Amino acid sequence: MTDFEERLEEIVALVLLIDRDDLTDGLRRKDYEPWDSMAHLVLISEVENAFGIFFEDEEIVDIWTVGDLKRRLSEKL
């Protein structure tokens, strides 16, 4: 696991109130109730701030899984 993936997982676990051991790339917004629209915006904001990047609106709405978020972030770094 890369440093950015580890840091990202810490942020995701903190925002979504999920244990890191239960966090997988396949975790989907629609299947995990705490990952609602507000949590999604907070998550994106925290990731942008932590990594000094900016997601376009189109990118934000296309992020449905933790794996999607990792891929989008890796494209920005």
Distance bins in CASP14 RR format, pairs under 12 A and 6 or more apart:
PFRMAT RR
TARGET T0000
AUTHOR 0000-0000-0000
RMODE 2
METHOD distances of the structure
MODEL  1
1 7 0 0 0 0 0 1 0 0 0 0 0
1 8 0 0 0 0 1 0 0 0 0 0 0
1 9 1 0 0 1 0 0 0 0 0 0 0
1 10 0 0 0 0 0 1 0 0 0 0 0
1 20 0 0 0 0 0 1 0 0 0 0 0
1 23 0 0 0 0 0 1 0 0 0 0 0
1 25 0 0 0 0 0 1 0 0 0 0 0
1 70 0 0 0 0 0 1 0 0 0 0 0
2 8 0 0 0 0 1 0 0 0 0 0 0
2 9 0 0 0 0 0 1 0 0 0 0 0
2 70 0 0 0 0 1 0 0 0 0 0 0
2 73 0 0 0 0 0 1 0 0 0 0 0
2 74 0 0 0 0 1 0 0 0 0 0 0
2 77 0 0 0 0 1 0 0 0 0 0 0
3 9 0 0 0 0 0 1 0 0 0 0 0
3 10 0 0 0 0 0 1 0 0 0 0 0
3 50 0 0 0 0 0 1 0 0 0 0 0
3 51 0 0 0 0 0 1 0 0 0 0 0
3 73 0 0 0 0 0 1 0 0 0 0 0
3 74 0 0 0 0 0 1 0 0 0 0 0
3 77 0 0 0 0 0 1 0 0 0 0 0
4 10 0 0 0 0 0 1 0 0 0 0 0
4 11 0 0 0 0 0 1 0 0 0 0 0
4 47 0 0 0 0 0 1 0 0 0 0 0
4 50 0 0 0 0 1 0 0 0 0 0 0
4 51 1 0 0 1 0 0 0 0 0 0 0
4 52 0 0 0 0 0 1 0 0 0 0 0
4 53 0 0 0 0 0 1 0 0 0 0 0
4 69 0 0 0 0 0 1 0 0 0 0 0
4 70 0 0 0 0 1 0 0 0 0 0 0
4 71 0 0 0 0 0 1 0 0 0 0 0
4 72 0 0 0 0 0 1 0 0 0 0 0
4 73 1 0 0 1 0 0 0 0 0 0 0
4 74 1 0 0 1 0 0 0 0 0 0 0
4 75 0 0 0 0 0 1 0 0 0 0 0
4 76 0 0 0 0 1 0 0 0 0 0 0
4 77 1 0 1 0 0 0 0 0 0 0 0
5 11 0 0 0 0 0 1 0 0 0 0 0
5 12 0 0 0 0 0 1 0 0 0 0 0
5 20 0 0 0 0 0 1 0 0 0 0 0
5 23 0 0 0 0 0 1 0 0 0 0 0
5 25 0 0 0 0 1 0 0 0 0 0 0
5 47 0 0 0 0 0 1 0 0 0 0 0
5 51 0 0 0 0 0 1 0 0 0 0 0
5 66 0 0 0 0 1 0 0 0 0 0 0
5 67 0 0 0 0 1 0 0 0 0 0 0
5 69 0 0 0 0 0 1 0 0 0 0 0
5 70 1 0 0 1 0 0 0 0 0 0 0
5 71 0 0 0 0 0 1 0 0 0 0 0
5 73 0 0 0 0 1 0 0 0 0 0 0
5 74 0 0 0 0 1 0 0 0 0 0 0
5 77 0 0 0 0 0 1 0 0 0 0 0
6 12 0 0 0 0 0 1 0 0 0 0 0
6 13 0 0 0 0 0 1 0 0 0 0 0
6 20 0 0 0 0 1 0 0 0 0 0 0
6 23 0 0 0 0 0 1 0 0 0 0 0
6 50 0 0 0 0 0 1 0 0 0 0 0
6 70 0 0 0 0 0 1 0 0 0 0 0
7 13 0 0 0 0 0 1 0 0 0 0 0
7 14 0 0 0 0 0 1 0 0 0 0 0
7 20 0 0 0 0 0 1 0 0 0 0 0
7 46 0 0 0 0 0 1 0 0 0 0 0
7 47 0 0 0 0 1 0 0 0 0 0 0
7 49 0 0 0 0 0 1 0 0 0 0 0
7 50 1 0 0 1 0 0 0 0 0 0 0
7 51 1 0 0 1 0 0 0 0 0 0 0
7 52 0 0 0 0 0 1 0 0 0 0 0
7 70 0 0 0 0 0 1 0 0 0 0 0
7 73 0 0 0 0 1 0 0 0 0 0 0
7 77 0 0 0 0 0 1 0 0 0 0 0
8 14 0 0 0 0 0 1 0 0 0 0 0
8 15 0 0 0 0 0 1 0 0 0 0 0
8 16 0 0 0 0 0 1 0 0 0 0 0
8 20 0 0 0 0 0 1 0 0 0 0 0
8 23 0 0 0 0 1 0 0 0 0 0 0
8 25 0 0 0 0 0 1 0 0 0 0 0
8 43 0 0 0 0 1 0 0 0 0 0 0
8 44 0 0 0 0 0 1 0 0 0 0 0
8 46 0 0 0 0 1 0 0 0 0 0 0
8 47 1 0 0 1 0 0 0 0 0 0 0
8 48 0 0 0 0 0 1 0 0 0 0 0
8 50 0 0 0 0 1 0 0 0 0 0 0
8 51 0 0 0 0 1 0 0 0 0 0 0
8 53 0 0 0 0 0 1 0 0 0 0 0
8 63 0 0 0 0 0 1 0 0 0 0 0
8 66 0 0 0 0 1 0 0 0 0 0 0
8 67 0 0 0 0 1 0 0 0 0 0 0
8 68 0 0 0 0 0 1 0 0 0 0 0
8 69 1 0 0 1 0 0 0 0 0 0 0
8 70 1 0 0 1 0 0 0 0 0 0 0
8 71 0 0 0 0 0 1 0 0 0 0 0
8 72 0 0 0 0 0 1 0 0 0 0 0
8 73 1 0 0 1 0 0 0 0 0 0 0
8 74 0 0 0 0 1 0 0 0 0 0 0
8 76 0 0 0 0 0 1 0 0 0 0 0
8 77 0 0 0 0 0 1 0 0 0 0 0
9 15 0 0 0 0 0 1 0 0 0 0 0
9 16 0 0 0 0 0 1 0 0 0 0 0
9 18 0 0 0 0 1 0 0 0 0 0 0
9 19 0 0 0 0 0 1 0 0 0 0 0
9 20 1 0 1 0 0 0 0 0 0 0 0
9 21 0 0 0 0 0 1 0 0 0 0 0
9 22 0 0 0 0 0 1 0 0 0 0 0
9 23 1 0 1 0 0 0 0 0 0 0 0
9 24 0 0 0 0 0 1 0 0 0 0 0
9 25 0 0 0 0 1 0 0 0 0 0 0
9 27 0 0 0 0 0 1 0 0 0 0 0
9 43 0 0 0 0 0 1 0 0 0 0 0
9 47 0 0 0 0 0 1 0 0 0 0 0
9 50 0 0 0 0 0 1 0 0 0 0 0
9 66 1 0 0 1 0 0 0 0 0 0 0
9 67 0 0 0 0 0 1 0 0 0 0 0
9 69 0 0 0 0 1 0 0 0 0 0 0
9 70 0 0 0 0 1 0 0 0 0 0 0
9 73 0 0 0 0 0 1 0 0 0 0 0
10 16 0 0 0 0 0 1 0 0 0 0 0
10 18 0 0 0 0 0 1 0 0 0 0 0
10 19 0 0 0 0 0 1 0 0 0 0 0
10 20 1 0 0 1 0 0 0 0 0 0 0
10 23 0 0 0 0 1 0 0 0 0 0 0
10 43 0 0 0 0 0 1 0 0 0 0 0
10 46 0 0 0 0 1 0 0 0 0 0 0
10 47 0 0 0 0 0 1 0 0 0 0 0
10 50 0 0 0 0 1 0 0 0 0 0 0
11 18 0 0 0 0 0 1 0 0 0 0 0
11 20 0 0 0 0 0 1 0 0 0 0 0
11 23 0 0 0 0 0 1 0 0 0 0 0
11 39 0 0 0 0 0 1 0 0 0 0 0
11 42 0 0 0 0 1 0 0 0 0 0 0
11 43 1 0 0 1 0 0 0 0 0 0 0
11 44 0 0 0 0 0 1 0 0 0 0 0
11 45 0 0 0 0 0 1 0 0 0 0 0
11 46 1 0 1 0 0 0 0 0 0 0 0
11 47 1 0 1 0 0 0 0 0 0 0 0
11 48 0 0 0 0 0 1 0 0 0 0 0
11 49 0 0 0 0 1 0 0 0 0 0 0
11 50 1 0 1 0 0 0 0 0 0 0 0
11 51 0 0 0 0 1 0 0 0 0 0 0
11 66 0 0 0 0 0 1 0 0 0 0 0
11 69 0 0 0 0 1 0 0 0 0 0 0
11 70 0 0 0 0 0 1 0 0 0 0 0
11 73 0 0 0 0 0 1 0 0 0 0 0
12 18 1 0 0 1 0 0 0 0 0 0 0
12 19 0 0 0 0 0 1 0 0 0 0 0
12 20 0 0 0 0 1 0 0 0 0 0 0
12 22 0 0 0 0 0 1 0 0 0 0 0
12 23 1 0 0 1 0 0 0 0 0 0 0
12 24 0 0 0 0 0 1 0 0 0 0 0
12 25 0 0 0 0 0 1 0 0 0 0 0
12 26 0 0 0 0 0 1 0 0 0 0 0
12 27 0 0 0 0 1 0 0 0 0 0 0
12 29 0 0 0 0 0 1 0 0 0 0 0
12 32 0 0 0 0 0 1 0 0 0 0 0
12 34 0 0 0 0 0 1 0 0 0 0 0
12 35 0 0 0 0 1 0 0 0 0 0 0
12 39 0 0 0 0 0 1 0 0 0 0 0
12 40 0 0 0 0 0 1 0 0 0 0 0
12 42 0 0 0 0 0 1 0 0 0 0 0
12 43 1 0 0 1 0 0 0 0 0 0 0
12 44 0 0 0 0 0 1 0 0 0 0 0
12 46 0 0 0 0 1 0 0 0 0 0 0
12 47 0 0 0 0 1 0 0 0 0 0 0
12 50 0 0 0 0 0 1 0 0 0 0 0
12 63 0 0 0 0 0 1 0 0 0 0 0
12 65 0 0 0 0 0 1 0 0 0 0 0
12 66 1 0 1 0 0 0 0 0 0 0 0
12 67 0 0 0 0 1 0 0 0 0 0 0
12 68 0 0 0 0 0 1 0 0 0 0 0
12 69 1 0 0 1 0 0 0 0 0 0 0
12 70 0 0 0 0 1 0 0 0 0 0 0
12 73 0 0 0 0 0 1 0 0 0 0 0
13 19 1 0 0 1 0 0 0 0 0 0 0
13 20 1 0 1 0 0 0 0 0 0 0 0
13 21 0 0 0 0 1 0 0 0 0 0 0
13 22 0 0 0 0 1 0 0 0 0 0 0
13 23 1 0 1 0 0 0 0 0 0 0 0
13 24 0 0 0 0 0 1 0 0 0 0 0
13 27 0 0 0 0 0 1 0 0 0 0 0
13 34 0 0 0 0 0 1 0 0 0 0 0
13 35 0 0 0 0 0 1 0 0 0 0 0
13 43 0 0 0 0 0 1 0 0 0 0 0
13 46 0 0 0 0 0 1 0 0 0 0 0
13 66 0 0 0 0 1 0 0 0 0 0 0
14 20 0 0 0 0 1 0 0 0 0 0 0
14 23 0 0 0 0 0 1 0 0 0 0 0
14 34 0 0 0 0 0 1 0 0 0 0 0
14 39 0 0 0 0 0 1 0 0 0 0 0
14 42 0 0 0 0 1 0 0 0 0 0 0
14 43 0 0 0 0 1 0 0 0 0 0 0
14 46 1 0 0 1 0 0 0 0 0 0 0
14 47 0 0 0 0 0 1 0 0 0 0 0
14 50 0 0 0 0 0 1 0 0 0 0 0
15 23 0 0 0 0 0 1 0 0 0 0 0
15 32 0 0 0 0 0 1 0 0 0 0 0
15 34 0 0 0 0 1 0 0 0 0 0 0
15 35 0 0 0 0 1 0 0 0 0 0 0
15 36 0 0 0 0 0 1 0 0 0 0 0
15 38 0 0 0 0 0 1 0 0 0 0 0
15 39 1 0 0 1 0 0 0 0 0 0 0
15 40 0 0 0 0 1 0 0 0 0 0 0
15 41 0 0 0 0 1 0 0 0 0 0 0
15 42 1 0 1 0 0 0 0 0 0 0 0
15 43 1 0 1 0 0 0 0 0 0 0 0
15 44 0 0 0 0 1 0 0 0 0 0 0
15 45 0 0 0 0 1 0 0 0 0 0 0
15 46 1 0 1 0 0 0 0 0 0 0 0
15 47 0 0 0 0 1 0 0 0 0 0 0
15 49 0 0 0 0 0 1 0 0 0 0 0
15 50 0 0 0 0 0 1 0 0 0 0 0
15 66 0 0 0 0 0 1 0 0 0 0 0
15 69 0 0 0 0 0 1 0 0 0 0 0
16 22 0 0 0 0 1 0 0 0 0 0 0
16 23 0 0 0 0 1 0 0 0 0 0 0
16 27 0 0 0 0 1 0 0 0 0 0 0
16 28 0 0 0 0 0 1 0 0 0 0 0
16 29 0 0 0 0 1 0 0 0 0 0 0
16 32 1 0 0 1 0 0 0 0 0 0 0
16 33 0 0 0 0 0 1 0 0 0 0 0
16 34 1 0 1 0 0 0 0 0 0 0 0
16 35 1 0 1 0 0 0 0 0 0 0 0
16 36 0 0 0 0 1 0 0 0 0 0 0
16 38 0 0 0 0 0 1 0 0 0 0 0
16 39 1 0 0 1 0 0 0 0 0 0 0
16 40 0 0 0 0 1 0 0 0 0 0 0
16 42 0 0 0 0 1 0 0 0 0 0 0
16 43 1 0 0 1 0 0 0 0 0 0 0
16 46 0 0 0 0 0 1 0 0 0 0 0
16 47 0 0 0 0 0 1 0 0 0 0 0
16 66 0 0 0 0 1 0 0 0 0 0 0
16 69 0 0 0 0 0 1 0 0 0 0 0
17 23 0 0 0 0 0 1 0 0 0 0 0
17 32 0 0 0 0 0 1 0 0 0 0 0
17 33 0 0 0 0 0 1 0 0 0 0 0
17 34 1 0 1 0 0 0 0 0 0 0 0
17 35 0 0 0 0 1 0 0 0 0 0 0
17 36 0 0 0 0 0 1 0 0 0 0 0
17 39 0 0 0 0 1 0 0 0 0 0 0
17 42 0 0 0 0 0 1 0 0 0 0 0
17 43 0 0 0 0 0 1 0 0 0 0 0
18 24 0 0 0 0 1 0 0 0 0 0 0
18 27 1 0 0 1 0 0 0 0 0 0 0
18 32 1 0 0 1 0 0 0 0 0 0 0
18 33 0 0 0 0 0 1 0 0 0 0 0
18 34 1 0 0 1 0 0 0 0 0 0 0
18 35 0 0 0 0 1 0 0 0 0 0 0
18 39 0 0 0 0 0 1 0 0 0 0 0
18 43 0 0 0 0 0 1 0 0 0 0 0
18 66 0 0 0 0 1 0 0 0 0 0 0
19 27 0 0 0 0 0 1 0 0 0 0 0
20 27 0 0 0 0 0 1 0 0 0 0 0
20 66 0 0 0 0 0 1 0 0 0 0 0
22 32 0 0 0 0 1 0 0 0 0 0 0
22 34 0 0 0 0 0 1 0 0 0 0 0
22 66 0 0 0 0 0 1 0 0 0 0 0
23 32 0 0 0 0 0 1 0 0 0 0 0
23 35 0 0 0 0 0 1 0 0 0 0 0
23 65 0 0 0 0 0 1 0 0 0 0 0
23 66 1 0 0 1 0 0 0 0 0 0 0
23 67 0 0 0 0 0 1 0 0 0 0 0
23 69 0 0 0 0 0 1 0 0 0 0 0
23 70 0 0 0 0 0 1 0 0 0 0 0
24 31 0 0 0 0 0 1 0 0 0 0 0
24 32 0 0 0 0 0 1 0 0 0 0 0
24 65 0 0 0 0 1 0 0 0 0 0 0
24 66 1 0 0 1 0 0 0 0 0 0 0
24 67 0 0 0 0 1 0 0 0 0 0 0
24 70 0 0 0 0 0 1 0 0 0 0 0
25 64 0 0 0 0 0 1 0 0 0 0 0
25 65 1 0 0 1 0 0 0 0 0 0 0
25 66 1 0 1 0 0 0 0 0 0 0 0
25 67 1 1 0 0 0 0 0 0 0 0 0
25 68 0 0 0 0 1 0 0 0 0 0 0
25 69 0 0 0 0 1 0 0 0 0 0 0
25 70 1 0 0 1 0 0 0 0 0 0 0
25 71 0 0 0 0 1 0 0 0 0 0 0
26 32 0 0 0 0 1 0 0 0 0 0 0
26 35 0 0 0 0 0 1 0 0 0 0 0
26 64 0 0 0 0 1 0 0 0 0 0 0
26 65 1 0 1 0 0 0 0 0 0 0 0
26 66 1 0 1 0 0 0 0 0 0 0 0
26 67 1 0 0 1 0 0 0 0 0 0 0
26 68 0 0 0 0 1 0 0 0 0 0 0
26 69 0 0 0 0 0 1 0 0 0 0 0
26 70 0 0 0 0 0 1 0 0 0 0 0
26 71 0 0 0 0 0 1 0 0 0 0 0
27 33 0 0 0 0 0 1 0 0 0 0 0
27 34 0 0 0 0 0 1 0 0 0 0 0
27 35 1 0 0 1 0 0 0 0 0 0 0
27 43 0 0 0 0 0 1 0 0 0 0 0
27 63 0 0 0 0 0 1 0 0 0 0 0
27 64 0 0 0 0 1 0 0 0 0 0 0
27 65 1 0 0 1 0 0 0 0 0 0 0
27 66 1 0 1 0 0 0 0 0 0 0 0
27 67 0 0 0 0 1 0 0 0 0 0 0
27 68 0 0 0 0 0 1 0 0 0 0 0
27 69 0 0 0 0 1 0 0 0 0 0 0
27 70 0 0 0 0 0 1 0 0 0 0 0
28 35 0 0 0 0 1 0 0 0 0 0 0
28 40 0 0 0 0 0 1 0 0 0 0 0
28 63 0 0 0 0 0 1 0 0 0 0 0
28 64 1 0 1 0 0 0 0 0 0 0 0
28 65 1 0 1 0 0 0 0 0 0 0 0
28 66 0 0 0 0 1 0 0 0 0 0 0
28 67 0 0 0 0 1 0 0 0 0 0 0
28 68 0 0 0 0 1 0 0 0 0 0 0
28 69 0 0 0 0 0 1 0 0 0 0 0
29 35 1 0 1 0 0 0 0 0 0 0 0
29 36 0 0 0 0 1 0 0 0 0 0 0
29 37 0 0 0 0 1 0 0 0 0 0 0
29 38 0 0 0 0 0 1 0 0 0 0 0
29 39 0 0 0 0 1 0 0 0 0 0 0
29 40 1 0 0 1 0 0 0 0 0 0 0
29 41 0 0 0 0 0 1 0 0 0 0 0
29 43 0 0 0 0 1 0 0 0 0 0 0
29 44 0 0 0 0 0 1 0 0 0 0 0
29 60 0 0 0 0 0 1 0 0 0 0 0
29 61 0 0 0 0 0 1 0 0 0 0 0
29 62 0 0 0 0 0 1 0 0 0 0 0
29 63 1 0 0 1 0 0 0 0 0 0 0
29 64 1 0 1 0 0 0 0 0 0 0 0
29 65 1 0 0 1 0 0 0 0 0 0 0
29 66 0 0 0 0 1 0 0 0 0 0 0
29 67 0 0 0 0 0 1 0 0 0 0 0
29 68 0 0 0 0 1 0 0 0 0 0 0
29 69 0 0 0 0 0 1 0 0 0 0 0
30 36 0 0 0 0 0 1 0 0 0 0 0
30 37 0 0 0 0 0 1 0 0 0 0 0
30 40 0 0 0 0 0 1 0 0 0 0 0
30 64 1 0 0 1 0 0 0 0 0 0 0
30 65 0 0 0 0 1 0 0 0 0 0 0
31 64 0 0 0 0 1 0 0 0 0 0 0
31 65 0 0 0 0 1 0 0 0 0 0 0
31 66 0 0 0 0 0 1 0 0 0 0 0
32 39 0 0 0 0 1 0 0 0 0 0 0
32 40 0 0 0 0 0 1 0 0 0 0 0
32 43 0 0 0 0 0 1 0 0 0 0 0
32 64 0 0 0 0 0 1 0 0 0 0 0
32 65 0 0 0 0 1 0 0 0 0 0 0
32 66 0 0 0 0 1 0 0 0 0 0 0
33 39 0 0 0 0 1 0 0 0 0 0 0
34 40 0 0 0 0 0 1 0 0 0 0 0
34 42 0 0 0 0 0 1 0 0 0 0 0
34 43 0 0 0 0 0 1 0 0 0 0 0
35 41 0 0 0 0 0 1 0 0 0 0 0
35 42 0 0 0 0 0 1 0 0 0 0 0
35 43 1 0 0 1 0 0 0 0 0 0 0
35 44 0 0 0 0 0 1 0 0 0 0 0
35 63 0 0 0 0 0 1 0 0 0 0 0
35 64 0 0 0 0 1 0 0 0 0 0 0
35 65 0 0 0 0 1 0 0 0 0 0 0
35 66 0 0 0 0 1 0 0 0 0 0 0
35 69 0 0 0 0 0 1 0 0 0 0 0
36 42 0 0 0 0 1 0 0 0 0 0 0
36 43 0 0 0 0 0 1 0 0 0 0 0
37 43 0 0 0 0 0 1 0 0 0 0 0
37 44 0 0 0 0 0 1 0 0 0 0 0
37 60 0 0 0 0 0 1 0 0 0 0 0
37 61 0 0 0 0 0 1 0 0 0 0 0
38 44 0 0 0 0 0 1 0 0 0 0 0
38 45 0 0 0 0 0 1 0 0 0 0 0
39 45 0 0 0 0 0 1 0 0 0 0 0
39 46 0 0 0 0 0 1 0 0 0 0 0
40 46 0 0 0 0 0 1 0 0 0 0 0
40 47 0 0 0 0 0 1 0 0 0 0 0
40 55 0 0 0 0 0 1 0 0 0 0 0
40 60 1 0 0 1 0 0 0 0 0 0 0
40 61 0 0 0 0 1 0 0 0 0 0 0
40 62 0 0 0 0 0 1 0 0 0 0 0
40 63 1 0 0 1 0 0 0 0 0 0 0
40 64 0 0 0 0 1 0 0 0 0 0 0
40 65 0 0 0 0 0 1 0 0 0 0 0
40 66 0 0 0 0 0 1 0 0 0 0 0
40 68 0 0 0 0 0 1 0 0 0 0 0
40 69 0 0 0 0 1 0 0 0 0 0 0
41 47 0 0 0 0 0 1 0 0 0 0 0
41 48 0 0 0 0 0 1 0 0 0 0 0
41 55 0 0 0 0 0 1 0 0 0 0 0
41 57 0 0 0 0 0 1 0 0 0 0 0
41 60 0 0 0 0 1 0 0 0 0 0 0
41 61 0 0 0 0 0 1 0 0 0 0 0
41 63 0 0 0 0 0 1 0 0 0 0 0
42 48 0 0 0 0 0 1 0 0 0 0 0
42 49 0 0 0 0 0 1 0 0 0 0 0
42 60 0 0 0 0 0 1 0 0 0 0 0
43 49 0 0 0 0 0 1 0 0 0 0 0
43 50 0 0 0 0 0 1 0 0 0 0 0
43 55 0 0 0 0 0 1 0 0 0 0 0
43 60 0 0 0 0 1 0 0 0 0 0 0
43 63 0 0 0 0 1 0 0 0 0 0 0
43 66 0 0 0 0 1 0 0 0 0 0 0
43 68 0 0 0 0 0 1 0 0 0 0 0
43 69 1 0 0 1 0 0 0 0 0 0 0
43 72 0 0 0 0 0 1 0 0 0 0 0
43 73 0 0 0 0 0 1 0 0 0 0 0
44 50 0 0 0 0 0 1 0 0 0 0 0
44 51 0 0 0 0 0 1 0 0 0 0 0
44 53 0 0 0 0 0 1 0 0 0 0 0
44 54 0 0 0 0 1 0 0 0 0 0 0
44 55 1 0 1 0 0 0 0 0 0 0 0
44 56 0 0 0 0 0 1 0 0 0 0 0
44 57 0 0 0 0 0 1 0 0 0 0 0
44 59 0 0 0 0 1 0 0 0 0 0 0
44 60 1 0 1 0 0 0 0 0 0 0 0
44 61 0 0 0 0 0 1 0 0 0 0 0
44 62 0 0 0 0 0 1 0 0 0 0 0
44 63 1 0 0 1 0 0 0 0 0 0 0
44 68 0 0 0 0 0 1 0 0 0 0 0
44 69 0 0 0 0 1 0 0 0 0 0 0
44 72 0 0 0 0 1 0 0 0 0 0 0
44 73 0 0 0 0 0 1 0 0 0 0 0
44 76 0 0 0 0 0 1 0 0 0 0 0
45 51 0 0 0 0 0 1 0 0 0 0 0
45 52 0 0 0 0 0 1 0 0 0 0 0
45 53 0 0 0 0 0 1 0 0 0 0 0
45 54 0 0 0 0 0 1 0 0 0 0 0
45 55 0 0 0 0 1 0 0 0 0 0 0
45 60 0 0 0 0 0 1 0 0 0 0 0
46 52 0 0 0 0 0 1 0 0 0 0 0
46 53 0 0 0 0 0 1 0 0 0 0 0
46 55 0 0 0 0 0 1 0 0 0 0 0
46 69 0 0 0 0 0 1 0 0 0 0 0
46 73 0 0 0 0 0 1 0 0 0 0 0
47 53 1 0 0 1 0 0 0 0 0 0 0
47 54 0 0 0 0 0 1 0 0 0 0 0
47 55 1 0 0 1 0 0 0 0 0 0 0
47 59 0 0 0 0 0 1 0 0 0 0 0
47 60 0 0 0 0 0 1 0 0 0 0 0
47 63 0 0 0 0 1 0 0 0 0 0 0
47 66 0 0 0 0 0 1 0 0 0 0 0
47 68 0 0 0 0 0 1 0 0 0 0 0
47 69 1 0 0 1 0 0 0 0 0 0 0
47 70 0 0 0 0 0 1 0 0 0 0 0
47 72 0 0 0 0 1 0 0 0 0 0 0
47 73 1 0 0 1 0 0 0 0 0 0 0
47 74 0 0 0 0 0 1 0 0 0 0 0
47 76 0 0 0 0 1 0 0 0 0 0 0
47 77 0 0 0 0 0 1 0 0 0 0 0
48 54 1 0 1 0 0 0 0 0 0 0 0
48 55 1 0 0 1 0 0 0 0 0 0 0
48 56 0 0 0 0 0 1 0 0 0 0 0
48 59 0 0 0 0 0 1 0 0 0 0 0
48 60 0 0 0 0 1 0 0 0 0 0 0
48 69 0 0 0 0 0 1 0 0 0 0 0
48 72 0 0 0 0 0 1 0 0 0 0 0
48 73 0 0 0 0 1 0 0 0 0 0 0
48 76 0 0 0 0 1 0 0 0 0 0 0
49 55 0 0 0 0 0 1 0 0 0 0 0
50 73 0 0 0 0 1 0 0 0 0 0 0
50 76 0 0 0 0 0 1 0 0 0 0 0
50 77 0 0 0 0 0 1 0 0 0 0 0
51 69 0 0 0 0 0 1 0 0 0 0 0
51 70 0 0 0 0 0 1 0 0 0 0 0
51 72 0 0 0 0 0 1 0 0 0 0 0
51 73 1 0 0 1 0 0 0 0 0 0 0
51 74 0 0 0 0 0 1 0 0 0 0 0
51 75 0 0 0 0 0 1 0 0 0 0 0
51 76 1 0 0 1 0 0 0 0 0 0 0
51 77 1 0 0 1 0 0 0 0 0 0 0
52 73 0 0 0 0 0 1 0 0 0 0 0
52 76 0 0 0 0 1 0 0 0 0 0 0
52 77 0 0 0 0 1 0 0 0 0 0 0
53 59 0 0 0 0 0 1 0 0 0 0 0
53 69 0 0 0 0 0 1 0 0 0 0 0
53 72 0 0 0 0 1 0 0 0 0 0 0
53 73 1 0 0 1 0 0 0 0 0 0 0
53 74 0 0 0 0 0 1 0 0 0 0 0
53 75 0 0 0 0 1 0 0 0 0 0 0
53 76 1 0 1 0 0 0 0 0 0 0 0
53 77 1 0 0 1 0 0 0 0 0 0 0
54 60 0 0 0 0 0 1 0 0 0 0 0
54 72 0 0 0 0 0 1 0 0 0 0 0
54 73 0 0 0 0 0 1 0 0 0 0 0
54 76 0 0 0 0 1 0 0 0 0 0 0
55 61 0 0 0 0 1 0 0 0 0 0 0
55 62 0 0 0 0 1 0 0 0 0 0 0
55 63 1 0 0 1 0 0 0 0 0 0 0
55 68 0 0 0 0 0 1 0 0 0 0 0
55 69 0 0 0 0 1 0 0 0 0 0 0
55 71 0 0 0 0 0 1 0 0 0 0 0
55 72 1 0 0 1 0 0 0 0 0 0 0
55 73 0 0 0 0 1 0 0 0 0 0 0
55 75 0 0 0 0 0 1 0 0 0 0 0
55 76 1 0 0 1 0 0 0 0 0 0 0
56 62 0 0 0 0 1 0 0 0 0 0 0
56 63 0 0 0 0 0 1 0 0 0 0 0
56 72 0 0 0 0 1 0 0 0 0 0 0
56 75 0 0 0 0 0 1 0 0 0 0 0
56 76 0 0 0 0 0 1 0 0 0 0 0
57 63 0 0 0 0 0 1 0 0 0 0 0
58 72 0 0 0 0 0 1 0 0 0 0 0
59 68 0 0 0 0 1 0 0 0 0 0 0
59 69 0 0 0 0 1 0 0 0 0 0 0
59 71 0 0 0 0 0 1 0 0 0 0 0
59 72 1 0 1 0 0 0 0 0 0 0 0
59 73 0 0 0 0 1 0 0 0 0 0 0
59 75 0 0 0 0 1 0 0 0 0 0 0
59 76 0 0 0 0 1 0 0 0 0 0 0
60 68 0 0 0 0 0 1 0 0 0 0 0
60 69 0 0 0 0 1 0 0 0 0 0 0
60 72 0 0 0 0 1 0 0 0 0 0 0
61 68 0 0 0 0 0 1 0 0 0 0 0
61 72 0 0 0 0 0 1 0 0 0 0 0
62 68 1 0 0 1 0 0 0 0 0 0 0
62 69 0 0 0 0 0 1 0 0 0 0 0
62 71 0 0 0 0 1 0 0 0 0 0 0
62 72 1 0 0 1 0 0 0 0 0 0 0
62 75 0 0 0 0 0 1 0 0 0 0 0
63 69 1 0 1 0 0 0 0 0 0 0 0
63 70 0 0 0 0 1 0 0 0 0 0 0
63 71 0 0 0 0 1 0 0 0 0 0 0
63 72 1 0 0 1 0 0 0 0 0 0 0
63 73 0 0 0 0 1 0 0 0 0 0 0
63 75 0 0 0 0 0 1 0 0 0 0 0
64 71 0 0 0 0 0 1 0 0 0 0 0
64 72 0 0 0 0 0 1 0 0 0 0 0
65 71 0 0 0 0 1 0 0 0 0 0 0
65 72 0 0 0 0 0 1 0 0 0 0 0
66 72 0 0 0 0 0 1 0 0 0 0 0
66 73 0 0 0 0 0 1 0 0 0 0 0
67 73 0 0 0 0 1 0 0 0 0 0 0
67 74 0 0 0 0 1 0 0 0 0 0 0
68 74 0 0 0 0 0 1 0 0 0 0 0
68 75 0 0 0 0 0 1 0 0 0 0 0
69 75 0 0 0 0 0 1 0 0 0 0 0
69 76 0 0 0 0 0 1 0 0 0 0 0
70 76 0 0 0 0 0 1 0 0 0 0 0
70 77 0 0 0 0 0 1 0 0 0 0 0
71 77 0 0 0 0 0 1 0 0 0 0 0
END
